[in-house]
Amino acid sequence: MIFSRPAIAALCATLAAAFPLRAEELIAIRGAQVAAEPVTAAAAEIKKETGLEFQIVTEGGSAAAVFGIAEDVADVALLSRKMTPQEQAAWPDKAFHEVQFGKQALLIVVPSQVWDGGVHTITKDQLRAIYEGRLTNWKTLGGPDRKIVFYNRDVRTSAWEMLMFFLYEDIRKAPPSQAEVLVEPSDVTTAVEFNGGSISVLEYAAPKPAALHALGIRLQDGIAEPIAKDVATGRYELSRDLIIATARKPAGKVRRFVDFMLGPAGQAYLNKTGHLSNADLDAK
């Protein structure tokens, strides 16, 4: 979703008033929901290891987060993408600093019955047709003669948001789905494992039973495999960067926060929330 600068300014002003800073060791954070997940999960350990606390607001997503650090409303922006050249140019007096602290990726998962029946890859168009209910039998895709059962993800989850961006490039273009909705990754693994014709999307680092199989994404020039190497290079497009951005080179309490999230303790929370850590990406 694209916000105008006046709209973002009004939003940030409202949020700043609603969440006033209370102490020297408090960090104001704005960010995209998905990028905030590992930070929120790490809150207790961040306080224990660094003495820092934070207020985190996700309304407005990455665009509002960039505006927040640019206008000194926030100390840190957590983004689900790199800053755009237009954002960089809008505040020429700022020496923005960005660092990747992980990646979000989703697996397109099917049960053994579908995998053993011959379906190992899928195209974006085919997945879109399944989501819209236009493809209804695996036989059409070279698989077994089974009804396709698509499980959608809850609209409040970053998994749903990312799937819609992947299929439609703009979540506002996504048609409503009549499919059953699943919230937690554990709901996905259970539903797909025990329904022989099913398909859904699952967080990359979520526990996955042996009876679930991740499909490759078939491209014009080959197959993007659901592996760290293809995620790291961007070839596997059902993924996006997780970025920590600041208005200047981190120092003081902000540096302590960034160092924690880039260190082993902070990186562990990427995997705990279903994402890839920098170590996962470097192991390509």
C-alpha positions in Angstrom: 0.0 0.0 0.0 1.3 3.5 -0.9 0.9 6.4 1.5 1.3 10.1 0.7 3.8 12.0 2.7 1.1 14.1 4.4 -0.8 10.9 5.4 2.4 9.4 6.8 3.3 12.5 8.7 -0.2 12.6 10.3 0.1 9.0 11.2 3.5 9.3 12.8 2.4 12.4 14.7 -0.6 10.5 16.1 1.6 7.5 17.0 4.2 9.7 18.7 1.6 11.3 20.8 0.1 8.0 21.7 3.5 6.5 22.7 5.6 9.1 24.3 9.2 8.2 25.3 9.6 7.6 29.0 13.2 7.0 29.6 16.7 7.3 28.2 17.0 3.6 27.6 13.7 3.4 25.6 13.9 3.0 21.9 11.1 4.1 19.6 10.6 1.7 16.7 8.3 1.8 13.7 8.2 -1.1 11.3 6.5 -3.6 9.1 4.7 -6.4 10.9 6.9 -9.2 9.6 10.2 -7.4 10.5 8.8 -6.7 13.9 8.1 -10.3 14.7 11.6 -11.4 15.7 12.2 -8.2 17.6 9.0 -8.5 19.6 9.8 -12.2 20.4 13.2 -11.1 21.6 11.9 -8.3 23.9 12.6 -10.0 27.2 16.1 -11.1 26.2 16.9 -7.7 24.7 16.1 -6.1 28.1 18.1 -8.7 30.0 21.2 -8.5 27.8 21.3 -4.8 27.0 19.0 -3.0 29.5 16.9 -1.6 26.6 13.2 -1.5 26.2 11.3 -0.4 23.1 8.0 0.8 21.9 7.1 -0.7 18.6 4.3 0.4 16.2 3.5 -1.4 12.9 0.7 0.8 11.5 1.7 2.1 8.1 4.3 -0.6 7.5 7.7 0.2 5.9 6.7 3.5 4.4 5.6 5.0 7.8 8.7 3.5 9.4 11.0 5.3 6.9 9.2 8.5 7.5 9.6 8.0 11.3 13.4 7.8 11.2 13.7 10.5 8.6 11.7 13.0 10.7 13.3 11.8 14.0 10.0 10.4 15.3 11.5 7.0 15.6 15.0 5.7 16.5 14.8 2.6 14.3 12.8 1.4 11.3 12.2 -2.3 10.7 11.5 -2.8 7.0 10.3 -5.6 4.8 12.3 -4.2 1.9 15.3 -1.9 1.2 14.7 1.8 1.2 13.8 3.1 -2.3 15.9 5.7 -4.1 12.9 8.1 -3.9 12.9 7.8 -0.1 16.6 8.4 0.0 16.3 11.5 -2.1 13.4 12.9 -0.1 15.7 13.5 2.9 19.1 14.4 1.4 20.3 15.7 4.8 20.0 12.2 6.3 22.9 9.6 6.1 20.6 6.6 6.2 22.1 3.4 7.4 20.6 0.0 6.4 21.6 -3.5 7.4 19.9 -6.8 6.6 19.1 -9.0 9.6 17.3 -11.8 7.9 14.7 -12.8 5.3 11.2 -13.9 5.3 10.4 -16.8 3.0 7.4 -19.0 2.5 7.3 -22.6 1.4 4.5 -23.9 -0.8 3.7 -27.2 0.9 1.9 -30.3 -0.2 1.4 -33.8 1.4 3.2 -37.0 0.3 0.2 -38.1 -1.7 0.6 -35.1 -4.1 4.4 -35.2 -4.1 4.6 -38.9 -4.7 2.0 -38.4 -7.5 4.5 -36.4 -9.4 3.9 -32.7 -8.5 7.3 -31.2 -7.4 7.0 -27.7 -8.9 4.4 -25.1 -9.6 4.2 -21.8 -11.4 2.9 -18.5 -10.0 0.0 -18.6 -12.5 -0.9 -22.1 -11.3 -0.8 -21.1 -7.6 -2.9 -18.0 -8.4 -5.5 -20.3 -10.2 -5.6 -22.6 -7.2 -6.1 -19.6 -4.9 -9.0 -18.4 -7.1 -10.6 -21.8 -7.4 -10.0 -22.1 -11.1 -7.7 -25.2 -10.7 -9.5 -27.9 -8.8 -7.7 -31.2 -9.5 -4.1 -32.2 -9.2 -4.4 -34.3 -12.4 -4.4 -31.0 -14.3 -0.9 -30.4 -13.0 0.4 -33.8 -13.9 -0.4 -35.2 -10.4 -2.9 -37.7 -8.9 -6.6 -37.6 -9.6 -7.3 -35.8 -6.4 -9.3 -32.7 -5.5 -7.1 -29.7 -4.7 -7.8 -28.3 -1.2 -6.2 -24.9 -0.7 -5.8 -23.7 2.9 -5.5 -19.9 3.1 -3.6 -18.0 5.8 -5.2 -15.5 8.1 -5.3 -11.9 6.8 -3.7 -10.7 10.1 -0.5 -12.7 9.4 2.5 -11.6 7.5 2.3 -15.0 5.6 -1.0 -14.0 4.0 0.3 -10.5 3.2 3.4 -11.9 1.5 1.5 -14.5 -0.5 -0.8 -11.8 -1.8 2.1 -9.6 -2.8 3.7 -12.6 -4.6 0.5 -13.5 -6.5 -0.9 -10.0 -7.2 1.9 -7.5 -6.4 -0.7 -5.4 -4.4 -2.8 -6.9 -1.7 -5.7 -4.6 -2.7 -5.9 -6.6 -6.0 -6.3 -9.9 -4.2 -9.8 -11.3 -4.6 -11.5 -12.8 -1.5 -11.1 -16.5 -0.9 -13.6 -19.0 0.3 -10.9 -21.4 1.5 -10.5 -22.5 5.1 -8.2 -20.1 7.0 -5.2 -21.2 9.1 -3.5 -19.0 11.6 -0.4 -20.7 13.1 2.3 -22.7 11.2 1.3 -25.7 13.3 -2.2 -25.4 11.9 -0.7 -25.6 8.4 1.4 -28.7 9.1 -1.4 -30.6 10.7 -4.0 -29.7 8.0 -1.8 -30.4 5.0 -0.3 -33.6 6.4 -3.6 -35.2 7.0 -5.4 -34.0 3.8 -4.0 -35.9 0.8 -5.0 -33.3 -1.7 -4.1 -30.2 0.1 -1.7 -27.2 -0.5 -0.8 -24.1 1.6 2.1 -21.9 2.5 4.3 -22.3 5.5 7.0 -20.2 7.2 10.4 -21.3 5.9 12.0 -22.1 9.3 8.8 -23.6 10.9 9.0 -27.2 12.0 8.0 -29.4 9.1 7.1 -33.1 9.3 8.6 -35.5 6.8 5.1 -36.0 5.2 5.2 -32.4 4.0 7.1 -31.4 0.9 8.0 -27.9 -0.4 7.4 -27.2 -4.1 9.9 -25.4 -6.3 8.6 -22.4 -8.3 8.9 -23.0 -12.0 10.3 -20.1 -14.0 10.9 -19.5 -17.7 14.6 -20.2 -17.2 14.3 -23.1 -14.8 13.2 -23.8 -11.3 13.7 -21.6 -8.2 14.2 -24.1 -5.4 12.9 -23.6 -1.9 16.4 -23.6 -0.5 18.6 -20.9 1.3 20.8 -20.4 -1.8 17.9 -19.4 -4.0 16.3 -17.3 -1.3 19.5 -15.5 -0.6 20.0 -14.6 -4.3 16.3 -13.5 -4.7 15.7 -16.2 -7.4 13.1 -17.7 -5.1 10.7 -14.8 -5.2 8.4 -15.9 -2.4 10.8 -14.1 -0.1 11.7 -10.6 1.0 14.5 -8.8 2.9 14.2 -7.9 6.6 16.1 -4.6 7.2 17.0 -2.5 10.2 17.3 1.1 9.1 18.3 4.3 11.0 18.7 7.9 10.0 22.4 7.8 10.7 25.1 5.4 11.6 23.9 3.6 14.8 25.4 4.8 18.0 24.7 4.5 21.7 21.5 2.6 22.7 20.6 2.2 19.0 24.0 0.5 18.3 23.4 -1.8 21.2 20.0 -2.8 19.8 21.4 -3.4 16.3 24.3 -5.4 17.6 22.0 -7.6 19.6 19.8 -8.3 16.6 22.8 -9.1 14.4 24.4 -11.3 17.1 23.8 -14.9 17.8 21.1 -14.3 20.4 19.1 -11.9 18.2 19.6 -14.0 15.1 18.1 -17.1 16.9 14.8 -15.2 17.0 14.7 -15.1 13.2 14.4 -18.9 13.2 12.1 -18.9 16.2 9.6 -16.7 14.2 9.9 -18.8 11.0 12.4 -16.7 9.1 15.9 -17.1 7.8 18.8 -15.7 9.8 21.9 -14.1 8.1 23.7 -17.3 8.9 21.1 -19.3 7.0 21.6 -17.0 4.0 25.4 -17.0 4.3 25.4 -20.9 4.3 24.2 -20.9 0.7 
